């Protein structure tokens, strides 16, 4: 609709478009793209006037509220807004909505798994060294496939694939610039209309040749389709054994999410601000069962979260194997000659 309105403006002598709105939730939304373009003064004809709280501001302070709401205390009810602030302070589940609607911040109206500010605080870059753990989120034929590699120092390397066919339509459908990311080298486009597992297997062969891979965690359902191609790509039995089935339910993924959360809070993850992974992080929301276990919920997220699923599996694989390495082999311990002599 926006394109239709803008292209029709040539029929007028002095056309002027006025867009008035609260900020959109994500960087990929049309309004966000227009705002970011205006901030760079890319088009001298575009003027931006925006009232919004900064990320570092106290979200519940009256001065912050006033910054985002010039009418605060005038025709905008002070009591009503402060009541909404108190509700957001007491109930984290409504804080994101409050930040978006009252403070005009670019945040999801639903609480994400990780805040934009916390994610960006982990934005350092690092090169993979030593032992590497991976998470592989295999897609259906047209969706995003994600591979996250992580070393023991939490340096992250992110890889994403989409079919080349119809990429511009896919970008419009998901409202994210896949085509631009592909041009910038952040996303690999595979030939044809779907992602062939043969292509993924050959890329994994390169990963194993380049790094000391300890484990690659993956969603069980896709392995039966991938495994035959692994053999054709030259994987031998002991290498295929490094592919670790990882459940996506509450029981399996909840411990991994707790570990990811802890690493992010302590600013240990070095994800390098990869834009596709950043999008996945911004979209990710969790679902909780009555026991308090959590899982990433694709059906409740506003966009693709495949990269976060792969990251959680990579962290989970590393944690699981580290725990197994810490378990003492009791039989070997008791049969040790020195111990047995006692």
C-alpha positions as CSV (number, residue, x, y, z in Angstrom):
1,X,0.0,0.0,0.0
2,X,2.8,2.4,0.8
3,X,4.5,1.7,-2.5
4,X,1.2,2.4,-4.3
5,X,0.7,5.7,-2.5
6,X,4.3,6.8,-3.1
7,X,4.3,5.9,-6.8
8,X,0.9,7.6,-7.3
9,X,2.3,10.9,-6.0
10,X,3.7,11.8,-9.4
11,X,0.1,12.7,-10.4
12,X,0.2,15.7,-8.1
13,X,1.9,19.1,-8.4
14,X,3.3,19.3,-4.9
15,X,2.9,15.9,-3.3
16,X,3.6,15.5,0.4
17,X,3.4,12.3,2.5
18,X,2.9,12.4,6.3
19,X,3.5,9.3,8.3
20,X,2.5,9.4,12.0
21,X,2.9,6.3,14.1
22,X,4.3,4.7,17.2
23,X,7.6,2.9,16.3
24,X,7.4,-0.6,14.8
25,X,8.7,-3.6,16.8
26,X,11.6,-4.7,14.7
27,X,14.4,-3.3,12.4
28,X,12.9,-5.0,9.4
29,X,9.5,-3.3,9.6
30,X,8.7,-0.6,6.9
31,X,8.5,2.2,9.4
32,X,11.8,1.3,11.0
33,X,13.5,1.2,7.6
34,X,12.1,4.7,6.8
35,X,13.2,6.1,10.2
36,X,16.7,4.7,9.9
37,X,17.0,6.0,6.3
38,X,15.9,9.5,7.5
39,X,18.4,9.5,10.3
40,X,21.2,9.2,7.8
41,X,19.9,12.1,5.7
42,X,20.0,9.9,2.7
43,X,17.1,11.9,1.1
44,X,17.1,15.7,1.8
45,X,13.3,15.8,1.1
46,X,12.6,13.6,4.2
47,X,12.2,15.2,7.6
48,X,12.1,13.1,10.8
49,X,10.6,14.3,14.1
50,X,10.6,11.6,16.7
51,X,9.9,11.6,20.4
52,X,11.2,8.5,22.1
53,X,13.0,7.4,25.2
54,X,16.6,6.3,24.9
55,X,17.6,2.7,25.8
56,X,19.6,3.9,28.8
57,X,16.9,6.0,30.2
58,X,15.0,5.0,33.4
59,X,11.7,3.8,31.8
60,X,9.6,4.7,34.8
61,X,11.0,8.2,35.5
62,X,8.6,11.0,34.7
63,X,11.3,12.8,32.8
64,X,11.7,9.8,30.5
65,X,7.9,9.6,29.9
66,X,7.9,13.3,29.2
67,X,10.7,12.9,26.6
68,X,8.5,10.5,24.6
69,X,5.2,12.3,25.2
70,X,5.2,16.1,24.8
71,X,1.5,16.1,25.8
72,X,2.2,14.3,29.1
73,X,0.3,16.1,31.9
74,X,-1.5,18.3,29.3
75,X,-4.2,16.5,27.3
76,X,-2.5,13.1,27.9
77,X,-3.6,11.9,31.4
78,X,-0.6,11.9,33.8
79,X,-2.4,9.6,36.2
80,X,-3.3,7.1,33.5
81,X,0.2,6.9,32.1
82,X,1.8,6.6,35.6
83,X,-0.6,3.8,36.3
84,X,0.6,2.0,33.2
85,X,4.2,2.5,34.3
86,X,3.5,1.0,37.7
87,X,1.8,-2.0,36.1
88,X,4.9,-2.5,33.8
89,X,7.2,-2.2,36.8
90,X,5.3,-4.8,38.8
91,X,4.6,-7.2,35.9
92,X,7.5,-7.8,33.5
93,X,5.1,-9.5,31.1
94,X,3.7,-6.1,30.1
95,X,6.9,-4.0,30.1
96,X,7.6,-4.5,26.4
97,X,4.2,-3.2,25.5
98,X,4.7,-0.2,27.8
99,X,8.0,0.6,26.3
100,X,6.6,0.4,22.8
101,X,3.3,2.3,23.3
102,X,4.3,4.8,25.9
103,X,8.1,5.3,25.5
104,X,7.9,4.8,21.7
105,X,10.9,2.4,21.7
106,X,11.5,-0.1,19.0
107,X,10.7,-3.3,20.9
108,X,8.4,-6.3,20.5
109,X,5.1,-5.8,22.2
110,X,5.5,-9.3,23.5
111,X,8.5,-9.9,25.9
112,X,11.4,-11.3,23.9
113,X,13.7,-14.0,25.3
114,X,16.6,-11.4,25.3
115,X,16.4,-7.7,25.1
116,X,18.0,-5.7,22.3
117,X,20.3,-3.9,24.8
118,X,21.5,-7.1,26.4
119,X,22.1,-8.8,23.0
120,X,24.1,-5.8,21.7
121,X,26.2,-5.9,24.9
122,X,27.5,-9.3,23.7
123,X,28.4,-8.0,20.3
124,X,32.1,-8.4,20.4
125,X,33.8,-10.4,17.6
126,X,36.1,-13.3,18.0
127,X,37.8,-16.0,15.8
128,X,37.0,-19.7,16.4
129,X,39.8,-21.4,18.2
130,X,40.4,-25.0,19.4
131,X,37.4,-27.3,20.0
132,X,34.2,-26.3,18.3
133,X,30.5,-27.1,19.1
134,X,27.7,-26.5,16.7
135,X,23.9,-26.2,16.5
136,X,22.2,-27.0,13.1
137,X,18.6,-26.0,12.6
138,X,17.5,-27.7,9.3
139,X,14.6,-26.0,7.6
140,X,11.8,-27.1,5.4
141,X,12.5,-26.6,1.7
142,X,12.0,-22.8,1.6
143,X,12.7,-21.6,5.1
144,X,15.9,-20.4,6.8
145,X,18.5,-23.0,7.6
146,X,21.0,-22.0,10.4
147,X,24.4,-23.3,11.6
148,X,25.9,-21.8,14.7
149,X,29.5,-22.7,15.6
150,X,30.9,-21.8,19.0
151,X,34.3,-22.5,20.7
152,X,35.1,-22.9,24.4
153,X,35.6,-19.1,24.7
154,X,32.1,-18.5,23.3
155,X,33.2,-17.0,20.0
156,X,30.4,-17.4,17.6
157,X,30.4,-18.0,13.8
158,X,27.0,-17.8,12.2
159,X,25.9,-19.2,8.8
160,X,22.5,-19.0,7.2
161,X,21.0,-20.3,4.0
162,X,17.9,-19.6,1.9
163,X,17.0,-20.7,-1.6
164,X,18.0,-18.1,-4.3
165,X,14.7,-18.5,-6.2
166,X,12.1,-15.9,-5.1
167,X,14.4,-14.3,-2.6
168,X,12.9,-10.8,-3.1
169,X,9.4,-12.1,-2.5
170,X,10.7,-13.9,0.6
171,X,12.1,-10.7,1.9
172,X,8.8,-8.9,1.4
173,X,6.9,-11.8,3.0
174,X,9.1,-11.9,6.1
175,X,9.7,-8.1,6.1
176,X,13.4,-8.4,6.4
177,X,16.2,-7.6,3.8
178,X,17.3,-11.1,2.9
179,X,18.4,-9.9,-0.5
180,X,20.6,-7.2,0.9
181,X,22.1,-9.5,3.6
182,X,23.0,-11.9,0.8
183,X,24.8,-9.2,-1.1
184,X,26.7,-8.2,2.0
185,X,27.8,-11.8,2.6
186,X,25.7,-12.5,5.7
187,X,23.4,-15.0,4.1
188,X,24.2,-17.7,1.5
189,X,21.7,-18.3,-1.3
190,X,21.5,-21.8,-2.6
191,X,20.6,-22.6,-6.2
192,X,17.0,-23.5,-7.1
193,X,13.7,-23.3,-5.2
194,X,14.7,-25.2,-2.1
195,X,17.7,-25.9,0.2
196,X,19.2,-29.2,-0.9
197,X,20.6,-31.3,2.0
198,X,23.4,-32.3,-0.4
199,X,24.6,-28.6,-0.4
200,X,24.4,-28.5,3.5
201,X,26.4,-31.7,3.8
202,X,29.2,-30.4,1.6
203,X,29.4,-27.2,3.7
204,X,29.5,-29.3,6.8
205,X,32.4,-31.3,5.3
206,X,34.3,-28.0,4.9
207,X,33.5,-27.1,8.6
208,X,34.9,-30.5,9.8
209,X,38.0,-30.0,7.6
210,X,38.6,-26.5,9.0
211,X,37.9,-27.0,12.7
212,X,38.2,-29.5,15.5
213,X,34.5,-30.3,15.7
214,X,33.5,-31.9,19.0
215,X,29.7,-32.1,18.3
216,X,27.0,-30.7,16.1
217,X,23.5,-30.7,17.8
218,X,20.5,-31.0,15.5
219,X,16.7,-31.4,15.5
220,X,16.1,-35.1,15.2
221,X,13.5,-35.0,12.4
222,X,15.9,-33.7,9.8
223,X,18.8,-36.1,10.3
224,X,17.2,-39.0,8.4
225,X,17.2,-36.7,5.3
226,X,20.7,-35.4,5.9
227,X,22.6,-38.5,6.9
228,X,22.7,-40.1,3.5
229,X,24.2,-37.0,2.1
230,X,26.8,-36.8,4.8
231,X,28.1,-40.2,3.7
232,X,28.2,-39.1,0.1
233,X,30.1,-35.9,1.2
234,X,32.9,-38.1,2.7
235,X,31.9,-38.3,6.3
236,X,33.1,-41.5,8.0
237,X,31.4,-43.3,10.9
238,X,33.2,-41.6,13.8
239,X,32.5,-38.2,12.3
240,X,28.8,-38.9,11.8
241,X,28.7,-40.0,15.5
242,X,29.5,-36.4,16.4
243,X,26.1,-35.3,15.2
244,X,24.0,-35.2,18.4
245,X,20.2,-35.4,18.3
246,X,18.7,-32.6,20.4
247,X,15.1,-32.5,21.4
248,X,13.1,-29.2,21.0
249,X,10.7,-29.9,23.9
250,X,10.7,-28.4,27.4
251,X,12.8,-31.1,29.0
252,X,15.8,-30.9,26.6
253,X,15.9,-27.2,25.5
254,X,15.1,-25.6,28.9
255,X,18.6,-26.2,30.4
256,X,20.2,-24.9,27.3
257,X,18.1,-21.7,27.4
258,X,19.1,-21.1,31.1
259,X,22.8,-21.5,30.0
260,X,22.4,-19.1,27.1
261,X,20.6,-16.6,29.4
262,X,23.5,-16.8,31.9
263,X,26.1,-16.3,29.3
264,X,24.3,-13.3,27.9
265,X,23.8,-11.7,31.3
266,X,27.5,-12.1,32.0
267,X,28.4,-10.7,28.5
268,X,30.4,-13.8,27.6
269,X,29.0,-14.6,24.2
270,X,30.8,-12.9,21.2
271,X,28.3,-13.0,18.4
272,X,29.9,-10.2,16.3
273,X,26.5,-8.5,15.7
274,X,25.7,-10.8,12.8
275,X,22.5,-9.2,11.4
276,X,20.6,-12.4,10.7
277,X,21.3,-13.8,14.1
278,X,20.4,-10.4,15.6
279,X,17.0,-10.6,13.9
280,X,16.5,-14.1,15.2
281,X,17.3,-12.9,18.8
282,X,14.9,-10.0,18.5
283,X,12.1,-12.4,17.3
284,X,12.6,-15.1,19.9
285,X,10.0,-15.6,22.6
286,X,9.7,-18.4,25.0
287,X,6.8,-20.6,26.1
288,X,6.7,-21.9,29.7
289,X,5.2,-25.1,31.1
290,X,3.6,-25.3,34.6
291,X,6.9,-26.6,36.0
292,X,8.7,-23.5,34.9
293,X,10.6,-25.1,32.0
294,X,10.9,-23.1,28.9
295,X,11.3,-23.6,25.2
296,X,11.6,-21.3,22.1
297,X,8.2,-21.0,20.5
298,X,8.3,-20.6,16.8
299,X,4.5,-20.3,16.6
300,X,4.5,-17.4,19.1
301,X,7.4,-15.5,17.6
302,X,6.8,-12.7,15.1
303,X,9.5,-13.8,12.7
304,X,12.3,-16.3,12.1
305,X,14.2,-17.6,15.2
306,X,16.2,-20.4,13.6
307,X,19.5,-18.8,14.6
308,X,18.5,-18.7,18.3
309,X,17.4,-22.4,18.1
310,X,20.8,-23.3,16.6
311,X,22.6,-21.2,19.3
312,X,20.7,-22.9,22.1
313,X,21.5,-26.3,20.7
314,X,25.3,-25.4,20.4
315,X,25.4,-24.2,24.0
316,X,23.4,-27.2,25.1
317,X,25.8,-29.6,23.4
318,X,28.8,-28.0,25.0
319,X,27.2,-28.1,28.4
320,X,26.1,-31.7,28.1
321,X,29.5,-32.9,26.9
322,X,31.3,-30.9,29.6
323,X,29.1,-32.5,32.3
324,X,29.8,-36.0,30.9
325,X,33.5,-35.3,31.0
326,X,33.2,-34.3,34.7
327,X,31.6,-37.6,35.7
328,X,34.1,-40.1,37.3
329,X,34.2,-43.5,35.8
330,X,33.7,-45.4,39.1
331,X,34.7,-48.8,37.8
332,X,38.0,-47.5,36.3
333,X,38.6,-45.6,39.5
334,X,38.1,-48.7,41.7
335,X,40.2,-50.9,39.4
336,X,43.1,-48.6,39.4
337,X,46.1,-50.5,40.8
338,X,47.0,-47.9,43.3
339,X,43.5,-47.5,44.6
340,X,42.9,-51.3,44.6
341,X,46.0,-51.8,46.8
342,X,44.2,-50.0,49.6
